[in-house]
Amino acid sequence: MAVLESMSKGIALVTTAVGQAKDLVKHGQNAMMAPIDAVEELAQFSREIIQGEALKKTLVQAGFLTARDNSLTAQLPLWRDYFKNLINS
């Protein structure tokens, strides 16, 4: 949940490729993602965001859209269809 929570609050996310991040992050588009244990890459991505206002703005805007598209409200129709199909099988 930390990925979506960060994105929904307007944080330019830097993360490793674990959990939800592997499925939701598009590196350089909605967040920055490094392999697990890639400490230098995490630091470099953080510097790039701090020094690059345009990158930060891009990540924040796209991250917010990712969070919105994966919110509970956005997911409800998918869950309804899933359970409807299970029940009607």
C-alpha positions as CSV (number, residue, x, y, z in Angstrom):
1,M,0.0,0.0,0.0
2,A,2.9,2.4,0.5
3,V,3.3,2.8,-3.2
4,L,-0.2,4.0,-3.8
5,E,-0.3,6.0,-0.6
6,S,2.9,7.9,-1.6
7,M,1.6,8.5,-5.1
8,S,-1.8,9.7,-3.8
9,K,-0.2,12.2,-1.5
10,G,2.0,13.8,-4.3
11,I,5.3,12.3,-3.3
12,A,7.8,11.6,-6.1
13,L,8.4,8.0,-5.3
14,V,11.8,6.2,-5.3
15,T,11.4,2.5,-4.5
16,T,12.9,-0.9,-5.0
17,A,11.3,-3.6,-7.2
18,V,9.2,-5.3,-4.5
19,G,5.6,-5.9,-3.8
20,Q,3.1,-3.6,-5.5
21,A,5.9,-1.5,-7.0
22,K,6.8,-4.3,-9.5
23,D,3.2,-4.1,-10.9
24,L,2.5,-0.4,-10.6
25,V,5.7,1.5,-11.2
26,K,6.7,2.6,-14.7
27,H,10.3,3.7,-14.1
28,G,10.8,7.3,-15.0
29,Q,7.2,7.9,-15.7
30,N,5.2,7.6,-12.4
31,A,8.1,6.8,-10.0
32,M,11.7,5.7,-10.0
33,M,12.5,2.1,-9.3
34,A,15.8,0.3,-8.6
35,P,16.6,-3.3,-8.1
36,I,16.6,-4.6,-4.6
37,D,19.8,-3.7,-2.8
38,A,20.8,-1.1,-5.4
39,V,21.6,1.5,-2.8
40,E,23.6,3.7,-5.2
41,E,20.8,3.8,-7.7
42,L,18.3,4.7,-5.0
43,A,20.5,7.6,-4.0
44,Q,21.0,8.7,-7.6
45,F,17.3,8.6,-8.4
46,S,16.7,10.7,-5.3
47,R,19.3,13.3,-6.4
48,E,17.7,13.4,-9.8
49,I,14.3,14.2,-8.4
50,I,15.7,16.8,-6.0
51,Q,17.7,18.5,-8.7
52,G,15.1,18.2,-11.5
53,E,11.9,20.0,-11.0
54,A,10.5,18.8,-14.3
55,L,11.1,15.1,-13.4
56,K,9.6,15.6,-10.0
57,K,6.5,17.2,-11.5
58,T,6.1,14.4,-14.1
59,L,6.4,11.7,-11.4
60,V,4.0,13.4,-9.1
61,Q,1.3,14.0,-11.7
62,A,1.6,10.5,-13.2
63,G,1.8,8.9,-9.8
64,F,-1.4,10.6,-8.7
65,L,-3.1,9.2,-11.8
66,T,-1.8,5.7,-11.0
67,A,-3.1,6.0,-7.5
68,R,-6.5,7.2,-8.7
69,D,-6.8,4.4,-11.3
70,N,-6.0,1.8,-8.5
71,S,-8.2,3.3,-5.8
72,L,-10.9,1.2,-4.1
73,T,-13.6,3.2,-6.0
74,A,-11.9,2.5,-9.3
75,Q,-11.6,-1.2,-8.5
76,L,-15.2,-1.8,-7.4
77,P,-16.6,-2.5,-10.8
78,L,-13.8,-5.0,-11.5
79,W,-14.5,-6.8,-8.2
80,R,-18.3,-6.9,-8.9
81,D,-17.7,-8.5,-12.3
82,Y,-15.2,-11.0,-10.8
83,F,-17.7,-12.2,-8.2
84,K,-20.6,-12.0,-10.5
85,N,-18.9,-14.3,-12.9
86,L,-17.9,-16.7,-10.1
87,I,-21.4,-16.9,-8.7
88,N,-23.0,-17.3,-12.2
89,S,-20.6,-20.1,-13.2
